[in-house]
Amino acid sequence: MSKAGYSAVTGGAVALSAATAKSILGVKGHANFGIDLTHVEVGFDGVSASAVPVLVELCYCTFGANSPGTNSTSVTPPQLYGRAVTVGATAAKTWTTEPTTITVLEERLLTPNGGLVIYDWPLGRTPDSNVSEGFVVRCTAPATVNVRATMEWERC
């Protein structure tokens, strides 16, 4: 079965405040579609080799409050591959008030000194969401630093 793939990017630096968790990028499926997350990238622009690592979390989110576009900046997801069909999702970046309800699926400590993680889930192991729910990437930095991120997904 052929699928359609999409992406969302921060499109610029997202500032992290010291010791404050911030959802930096997220995607939510529409009423008829869930999200099958296939790829995540997170990178920092720190320059100090002695900087304390940033907690990077991949989270499942019901978006009970603060869906993409509410207390966040909407992102228009481009289609990457597959037949041209409606996206079936909304995406956003830089939440000022965290979305709810968030469940941490994976977490990593990553150096802000130019630290980068790129992760493609193996076939058959991709996390997927219920309809009208999705995922967010959340970061907690001990010191002020900027971050950029990318998420890629397929409709399911």
Residue frames as a rotation matrix with the C-alpha (Angstrom) as fourth column:
MET 1
0.584 0.812 0.000 0.00
0.812 -0.584 0.000 0.00
0.000 0.000 -1.000 0.00
SER 2
-0.324 -0.674 0.664 1.40
0.649 -0.669 -0.362 3.37
0.689 0.313 0.654 -0.99
LYS 3
0.283 0.360 -0.889 1.49
0.912 -0.389 0.133 6.00
-0.298 -0.848 -0.439 1.73
ALA 4
0.504 -0.132 0.854 1.81
0.309 -0.895 -0.321 9.77
0.807 0.426 -0.410 1.72
GLY 5
0.056 -0.601 -0.797 4.57
0.997 0.070 0.017 11.32
0.046 -0.796 0.603 3.82
TYR 6
0.715 0.249 0.654 4.78
0.226 -0.967 0.120 14.81
0.662 0.062 -0.747 5.33
SER 7
-0.272 -0.819 -0.506 7.16
0.874 0.010 -0.486 16.87
0.403 -0.574 0.713 7.44
ALA 8
0.904 0.364 0.226 7.20
0.234 -0.862 0.450 19.79
0.359 -0.354 -0.864 9.84
VAL 9
-0.151 -0.982 -0.115 10.24
0.827 -0.061 -0.559 21.88
0.542 -0.180 0.821 10.76
THR 10
0.169 0.143 -0.975 10.83
0.796 -0.604 0.049 24.64
-0.582 -0.784 -0.215 13.26
GLY 11
0.555 0.095 0.827 12.07
0.754 -0.477 -0.451 26.78
0.351 0.874 -0.336 10.37
GLY 12
0.188 -0.544 0.818 14.36
-0.286 -0.827 -0.484 28.73
0.940 -0.144 -0.311 12.66
ALA 13
-0.758 -0.576 -0.306 15.87
0.146 0.306 -0.941 28.70
0.636 -0.758 -0.148 16.10
VAL 14
0.541 0.841 -0.016 13.55
0.108 -0.051 0.993 28.06
0.834 -0.539 -0.118 19.05
ALA 15
-0.356 -0.688 0.632 14.92
-0.529 -0.409 -0.744 29.61
0.770 -0.599 -0.219 22.25
LEU 16
0.303 0.357 -0.884 14.93
0.537 0.702 0.468 27.42
0.787 -0.616 0.021 25.34
SER 17
0.363 -0.131 0.923 14.87
-0.667 -0.727 0.159 29.07
0.650 -0.674 -0.351 28.76
ALA 18
-0.668 -0.744 -0.028 16.90
-0.485 0.463 -0.742 27.63
0.565 -0.482 -0.670 31.59
ALA 19
-0.989 0.112 0.095 15.25
0.006 0.679 -0.734 24.66
-0.147 -0.726 -0.672 33.34
THR 20
-0.195 0.970 -0.143 11.85
-0.614 -0.234 -0.754 25.10
-0.765 -0.059 0.641 31.65
ALA 21
-0.514 0.102 0.851 10.29
0.511 0.834 0.208 22.27
-0.689 0.542 -0.481 29.61
LYS 22
-0.159 0.437 -0.886 9.15
-0.629 -0.736 -0.250 23.52
-0.761 0.518 0.392 26.20
SER 23
0.271 0.321 0.907 7.32
0.562 0.713 -0.420 21.72
-0.781 0.624 0.013 23.40
ILE 24
-0.397 -0.605 -0.690 9.28
-0.194 -0.680 0.707 22.87
-0.897 0.414 0.153 20.37
LEU 25
-0.655 0.207 -0.727 7.53
-0.739 0.025 0.673 20.99
0.157 0.978 0.136 17.53
GLY 26
-0.597 0.499 0.628 4.39
-0.098 0.732 -0.674 18.89
-0.796 -0.465 -0.388 17.28
VAL 27
-0.789 0.407 -0.460 1.90
-0.485 0.046 0.873 17.29
0.376 0.912 0.160 14.93
LYS 28
-0.524 0.728 0.441 -1.74
-0.315 0.316 -0.895 16.31
-0.791 -0.608 0.063 15.45
GLY 29
-0.910 0.280 0.306 -3.87
0.413 0.545 0.730 14.06
0.038 0.791 -0.611 13.24
HIS 30
-0.634 0.769 0.080 -7.32
-0.712 -0.621 0.328 15.21
0.301 0.151 0.941 12.10
ALA 31
-0.006 0.765 0.644 -10.61
-0.885 0.295 -0.359 13.51
-0.465 -0.573 0.675 13.02
ASN 32
0.893 0.415 -0.175 -10.14
-0.444 0.745 -0.498 10.82
-0.077 0.523 0.849 10.33
PHE 33
0.530 -0.781 -0.331 -6.38
0.033 0.409 -0.912 10.23
0.848 0.472 0.242 10.56
GLY 34
0.879 -0.444 -0.176 -3.73
0.227 0.065 0.972 9.30
-0.420 -0.894 0.157 13.03
ILE 35
0.576 -0.786 -0.224 0.00
-0.807 -0.502 -0.311 10.00
0.132 0.360 -0.924 12.77
ASP 36
0.895 -0.446 0.030 2.59
0.442 0.892 0.095 7.30
-0.069 -0.072 0.995 12.01
LEU 37
0.754 -0.634 -0.171 5.83
-0.556 -0.755 0.348 8.98
-0.350 -0.167 -0.922 13.11
THR 38
0.918 -0.389 0.078 8.81
0.362 0.743 -0.563 7.90
0.161 0.545 0.823 10.98
HIS 39
-0.021 -0.970 0.241 11.65
0.808 -0.158 -0.567 10.36
0.589 0.183 0.787 11.62
VAL 40
0.957 0.220 -0.192 12.81
0.291 -0.767 0.572 12.99
-0.022 -0.603 -0.797 14.15
GLU 41
-0.045 -0.972 0.231 15.80
0.750 -0.185 -0.635 15.34
0.660 0.144 0.738 14.13
VAL 42
0.959 0.223 -0.176 16.85
0.283 -0.699 0.657 17.69
0.023 -0.679 -0.734 16.93
GLY 43
0.053 -0.985 0.164 19.93
0.862 -0.038 -0.506 19.95
0.505 0.168 0.847 16.90
PHE 44
0.742 0.128 -0.658 21.34
0.561 -0.657 0.505 22.66
-0.367 -0.743 -0.559 19.18
ASP 45
0.622 -0.501 0.601 23.52
0.315 -0.543 -0.779 25.71
0.717 0.674 -0.180 18.49
GLY 46
0.960 -0.274 -0.058 25.42
-0.029 -0.303 0.952 25.88
-0.279 -0.913 -0.299 21.79
VAL 47
0.616 -0.787 -0.012 29.13
-0.218 -0.156 -0.963 26.73
0.757 0.596 -0.268 21.67
SER 48
0.086 -0.581 0.809 30.37
-0.988 -0.154 -0.006 25.81
0.128 -0.799 -0.587 25.16
ALA 49
-0.224 -0.270 -0.936 31.97
-0.299 0.933 -0.198 22.38
0.928 0.236 -0.289 25.49
SER 50
-0.979 -0.174 -0.108 31.22
0.054 0.288 -0.956 22.48
0.198 -0.942 -0.272 29.23
ALA 51
-0.409 0.896 0.171 27.46
-0.862 -0.442 0.251 23.01
0.300 -0.045 0.953 28.75
VAL 52
-0.644 0.288 0.708 25.18
-0.335 0.727 -0.600 20.62
-0.688 -0.624 -0.372 30.68
PRO 53
-0.953 0.243 0.179 23.16
0.286 0.534 0.796 18.24
0.098 0.810 -0.578 28.44
VAL 54
-0.525 0.849 -0.053 19.59
-0.851 -0.524 0.033 19.05
0.000 0.063 0.998 27.37
LEU 55
-0.592 0.468 0.656 16.78
0.112 0.854 -0.509 16.57
-0.798 -0.228 -0.557 28.09
VAL 56
-0.648 0.396 -0.651 15.10
-0.757 -0.239 0.608 15.80
0.086 0.886 0.455 24.74
GLU 57
-0.588 0.538 0.604 11.78
-0.046 0.723 -0.689 13.94
-0.808 -0.433 -0.400 24.97
LEU 58
-0.818 0.509 -0.269 9.57
-0.261 0.087 0.961 12.43
0.513 0.856 0.062 22.30
CYS 59
-0.807 0.560 0.187 6.05
-0.173 0.079 -0.982 12.57
-0.564 -0.825 0.033 23.69
TYR 60
-0.569 0.787 0.237 2.63
0.719 0.336 0.608 11.22
0.399 0.517 -0.758 22.76
CYS 61
-0.947 0.234 -0.220 0.07
-0.084 -0.842 -0.534 14.01
-0.310 -0.487 0.817 23.07
THR 62
-0.327 0.914 0.242 -3.73
0.894 0.382 -0.236 13.95
-0.308 0.139 -0.941 23.18
PHE 63
-0.899 -0.058 0.434 -3.85
0.211 -0.925 0.315 17.74
0.383 0.375 0.844 22.69
GLY 64
-0.105 0.862 -0.496 -6.67
0.992 0.126 0.009 17.98
0.070 -0.491 -0.868 25.24
ALA 65
0.807 0.227 -0.546 -5.69
0.263 -0.965 -0.012 21.66
-0.529 -0.134 -0.838 25.37
ASN 66
0.285 -0.705 -0.649 -3.42
-0.552 -0.674 0.491 23.81
-0.784 0.218 -0.581 23.22
SER 67
0.611 0.004 0.792 -3.65
0.572 0.690 -0.445 21.97
-0.548 0.724 0.419 19.90
PRO 68
-0.486 -0.811 0.325 -1.25
0.811 -0.279 0.514 23.08
-0.326 0.513 0.794 17.16
GLY 69
-0.394 0.276 0.877 -1.96
0.498 -0.738 0.456 26.75
0.773 0.616 0.153 16.46
THR 70
0.771 0.596 0.224 -3.24
0.078 -0.437 0.896 27.46
0.632 -0.674 -0.384 19.99
ASN 71
0.835 -0.531 0.142 -0.55
-0.367 -0.345 0.864 29.07
-0.410 -0.774 -0.483 22.14
SER 72
-0.051 -0.845 0.532 1.92
0.416 0.466 0.781 28.03
-0.908 0.261 0.328 19.43
THR 73
-0.170 -0.095 -0.981 2.95
-0.738 -0.648 0.190 29.06
-0.653 0.756 0.041 15.92
SER 74
0.731 0.537 0.420 1.31
-0.120 0.708 -0.696 27.04
-0.671 0.458 0.582 13.12
VAL 75
-0.511 -0.847 -0.145 3.54
-0.460 0.127 0.879 25.24
-0.726 0.516 -0.455 10.64
THR 76
0.551 0.670 -0.498 2.36
-0.783 0.207 -0.587 24.23
-0.290 0.713 0.638 7.15
PRO 77
0.002 -0.577 0.817 3.48
-0.157 0.806 0.570 20.63
-0.988 -0.129 -0.089 6.54
PRO 78
-0.049 -0.058 -0.997 4.72
-0.993 -0.101 0.054 19.98
-0.104 0.993 -0.053 2.98
GLN 79
0.892 0.305 0.334 4.13
-0.253 0.948 -0.190 16.58
-0.375 0.085 0.923 1.38
LEU 80
-0.042 -0.999 0.022 7.39
-0.694 0.045 0.718 14.65
-0.719 0.014 -0.695 0.88
TYR 81
-0.928 -0.256 -0.273 6.22
-0.374 0.648 0.664 11.63
0.007 0.718 -0.696 -1.12
GLY 82
-0.624 0.714 0.317 3.21
0.523 0.683 -0.509 9.56
-0.581 -0.152 -0.800 -2.20
ARG 83
-0.258 0.653 0.712 0.05
0.856 -0.186 0.482 10.48
0.447 0.734 -0.512 -4.03
ALA 84
-0.906 -0.051 0.421 -0.99
-0.057 -0.969 -0.239 14.10
0.420 -0.240 0.875 -3.62
VAL 85
0.059 0.920 -0.388 -3.64
0.690 0.243 0.682 14.09
0.722 -0.308 -0.620 -0.89
THR 86
0.553 0.229 0.801 -4.72
-0.330 -0.823 0.463 16.47
0.765 -0.520 -0.380 1.84
VAL 87
-0.431 -0.867 0.250 -2.26
-0.563 0.042 -0.825 16.50
0.705 -0.496 -0.506 4.73
GLY 88
0.413 0.660 -0.628 -4.74
0.137 0.636 0.759 15.21
0.900 -0.400 0.172 7.34
ALA 89
0.157 -0.418 -0.895 -2.78
0.985 0.130 0.113 16.85
0.069 -0.899 0.432 10.17
THR 90
0.858 -0.059 0.510 -1.89
-0.061 -0.998 -0.014 20.17
0.510 -0.019 -0.860 11.75
ALA 91
0.177 -0.872 -0.455 1.55
0.921 0.311 -0.237 21.09
0.348 -0.377 0.858 13.03
ALA 92
0.888 0.057 0.455 3.05
-0.070 -0.964 0.258 23.86
0.453 -0.261 -0.852 15.14
LYS 93
-0.076 -0.955 -0.286 6.18
0.658 0.167 -0.734 25.01
0.749 -0.244 0.616 16.92
THR 94
-0.820 -0.511 0.257 7.19
0.185 -0.663 -0.726 26.95
0.541 -0.548 0.638 20.03
TRP 95
0.248 0.926 -0.286 4.33
0.626 0.072 0.776 26.46
0.739 -0.372 -0.562 22.49
THR 96
-0.461 -0.311 0.831 4.02
-0.364 -0.788 -0.497 29.27
0.810 -0.531 0.250 25.05
THR 97
-0.032 0.468 0.883 1.63
-0.948 0.265 -0.175 27.13
-0.316 -0.843 0.435 27.12
GLU 98
-0.871 -0.477 0.116 2.25
-0.425 0.851 0.309 23.39
-0.246 0.220 -0.944 26.99
PRO 99
-0.154 0.817 -0.555 -0.25
-0.708 0.300 0.639 21.13
0.689 0.491 0.533 25.23
THR 100
-0.413 0.096 0.906 -2.02
-0.753 0.524 -0.398 18.43
-0.513 -0.846 -0.144 27.26
THR 101
0.797 -0.278 0.535 -1.98
-0.419 0.382 0.824 15.47
-0.434 -0.881 0.188 27.96
ILE 102
0.323 -0.800 -0.506 1.66
-0.816 0.036 -0.577 14.51
0.480 0.599 -0.641 27.35
THR 103
0.893 -0.144 0.427 3.15
-0.120 0.837 0.533 11.04
-0.435 -0.527 0.730 27.85
VAL 104
0.117 -0.938 -0.326 6.92
-0.936 -0.214 0.280 10.64
-0.332 0.273 -0.903 27.43
LEU 105
0.974 0.200 -0.103 7.75
-0.225 0.872 -0.434 7.78
0.003 0.446 0.895 25.04
GLU 106
0.439 -0.898 -0.022 11.50
0.831 0.415 -0.371 8.24
0.342 0.145 0.928 24.71
GLU 107
0.980 -0.191 -0.049 14.08
-0.155 -0.901 0.405 10.50
-0.122 -0.389 -0.913 26.30
ARG 108
0.399 -0.911 0.101 17.72
0.838 0.318 -0.444 11.31
0.373 0.262 0.890 25.66
LEU 109
0.608 -0.373 -0.700 20.31
0.192 -0.787 0.586 13.65
-0.770 -0.491 -0.407 27.09
LEU 110
0.507 -0.387 0.770 22.04
0.840 0.022 -0.542 15.57
0.193 0.922 0.336 24.32
THR 111
-0.335 -0.717 -0.611 24.87
0.767 -0.584 0.264 18.06
-0.547 -0.381 0.746 24.50
PRO 112
0.757 0.609 -0.237 23.84
0.387 -0.710 -0.589 21.58
-0.527 0.354 -0.773 23.50
ASN 113
-0.006 -0.853 -0.521 27.38
-0.389 -0.478 0.787 22.11
-0.921 0.208 -0.329 22.14
GLY 114
-0.372 -0.059 -0.926 26.33
-0.928 -0.012 0.373 21.50
-0.033 0.998 -0.050 18.53
GLY 115
-0.721 0.125 0.682 24.56
-0.134 0.940 -0.315 18.28
-0.680 -0.318 -0.660 19.63
LEU 116
-0.281 0.605 -0.745 22.44
-0.954 -0.095 0.283 16.55
0.101 0.790 0.604 16.99
VAL 117
-0.592 0.172 0.787 20.22
-0.065 0.964 -0.259 13.48
-0.803 -0.205 -0.560 16.97
ILE 118
-0.297 0.515 -0.804 18.67
-0.946 -0.044 0.322 12.01
0.131 0.856 0.500 13.81
TYR 119
-0.727 0.080 0.682 16.42
-0.252 0.893 -0.373 9.00
-0.639 -0.443 -0.629 14.28
ASP 120
-0.293 0.638 -0.712 14.50
-0.842 0.182 0.509 6.88
0.454 0.748 0.484 11.76
TRP 121
0.038 0.365 0.930 12.27
-0.747 0.629 -0.216 4.24
-0.664 -0.687 0.297 13.33
PRO 122
-0.926 -0.363 0.106 12.72
-0.228 0.759 0.610 0.76
-0.302 0.540 -0.786 11.88
LEU 123
-0.460 0.771 -0.440 9.92
-0.616 0.080 0.784 -0.54
0.639 0.632 0.438 9.67
GLY 124
0.077 0.619 -0.782 7.19
0.278 0.739 0.613 -2.01
0.957 -0.265 -0.115 11.84
ARG 125
-0.238 -0.241 -0.941 8.35
0.964 0.062 -0.260 -0.17
0.121 -0.968 0.218 14.97
THR 126
-0.743 -0.044 0.668 7.06
0.164 -0.979 0.118 3.34
0.649 0.197 0.735 14.21
PRO 127
-0.737 0.544 -0.402 4.96
0.419 -0.101 -0.902 4.96
-0.531 -0.833 -0.153 16.94
ASP 128
-0.668 0.580 0.466 1.46
0.315 -0.347 0.884 5.87
0.674 0.737 0.049 15.79
SER 129
-0.943 0.330 0.043 -1.37
-0.230 -0.552 -0.802 7.87
-0.240 -0.766 0.596 17.28
ASN 130
-0.239 0.955 0.175 -5.11
0.781 0.296 -0.550 7.69
-0.577 0.005 -0.817 17.60
VAL 131
-0.066 0.311 0.948 -7.13
0.786 -0.569 0.242 10.02
0.615 0.761 -0.207 15.36
SER 132
0.666 0.345 0.661 -7.05
0.065 -0.910 0.410 13.66
0.743 -0.230 -0.628 16.52
GLU 133
0.869 -0.494 -0.010 -3.93
-0.023 -0.060 0.998 12.99
-0.493 -0.867 -0.063 18.62
GLY 134
0.795 -0.607 0.005 -0.22
-0.005 -0.015 -1.000 13.06
0.607 0.795 -0.015 17.85
PHE 135
0.385 -0.800 -0.460 3.29
0.919 0.378 0.112 13.78
0.085 -0.466 0.881 19.04
VAL 136
0.937 -0.247 0.248 5.49
-0.245 -0.969 -0.040 16.59
0.251 -0.023 -0.968 20.34
VAL 137
0.081 -0.956 -0.281 9.22
0.718 0.251 -0.649 17.01
0.692 -0.149 0.707 20.80
ARG 138
0.946 0.238 0.220 9.89
-0.001 -0.676 0.737 18.65
0.324 -0.697 -0.640 24.17
CYS 139
0.016 -0.996 -0.087 13.22
0.500 0.084 -0.862 19.97
0.866 -0.030 0.499 25.47
THR 140
0.988 0.118 -0.101 14.42
0.145 -0.466 0.873 21.01
0.056 -0.877 -0.477 28.92
ALA 141
0.242 -0.945 0.220 17.76
0.424 -0.101 -0.900 22.85
0.873 0.311 0.376 28.95
PRO 142
0.274 -0.215 -0.937 19.68
0.954 -0.064 0.294 23.71
-0.123 -0.975 0.187 32.13
ALA 143
-0.422 -0.439 -0.793 20.92
0.271 -0.896 0.352 26.91
-0.865 -0.066 0.497 30.41
THR 144
0.511 0.634 -0.581 19.61
-0.315 -0.491 -0.812 29.12
-0.800 0.598 -0.051 27.61
VAL 145
-0.728 -0.651 0.216 20.26
-0.018 0.333 0.943 27.61
-0.685 0.682 -0.254 24.16
ASN 146
-0.018 0.700 -0.713 18.54
-0.930 -0.273 -0.245 27.48
-0.366 0.660 0.657 20.75
VAL 147
-0.515 -0.043 0.856 17.17
0.065 0.994 0.089 24.33
-0.855 0.101 -0.509 19.12
ARG 148
-0.277 0.473 -0.837 15.85
-0.960 -0.169 0.222 23.32
-0.037 0.865 0.501 15.70
ALA 149
-0.513 0.147 0.846 13.82
-0.162 0.951 -0.263 20.21
-0.843 -0.272 -0.464 14.92
THR 150
-0.490 0.404 -0.772 12.18
-0.822 0.082 0.564 18.20
0.291 0.911 0.292 12.14
MET 151
-0.351 0.444 0.824 9.42
-0.274 0.793 -0.544 15.59
-0.895 -0.417 -0.156 12.34
GLU 152
-0.649 0.210 -0.731 8.31
-0.718 0.150 0.680 13.33
0.252 0.966 0.053 9.48
TRP 153
-0.507 0.565 0.651 5.20
-0.259 0.620 -0.741 11.17
-0.822 -0.544 -0.168 9.42
GLU 154
-0.905 0.399 -0.146 2.68
-0.014 0.317 0.948 9.26
0.425 0.860 -0.282 7.34
ARG 155
-0.184 0.921 0.343 -1.10
-0.964 -0.238 0.120 9.29
0.192 -0.309 0.931 7.68
CYS 156
-0.944 -0.043 -0.328 -2.55
-0.015 0.996 -0.089 6.19
0.330 -0.079 -0.941 9.30
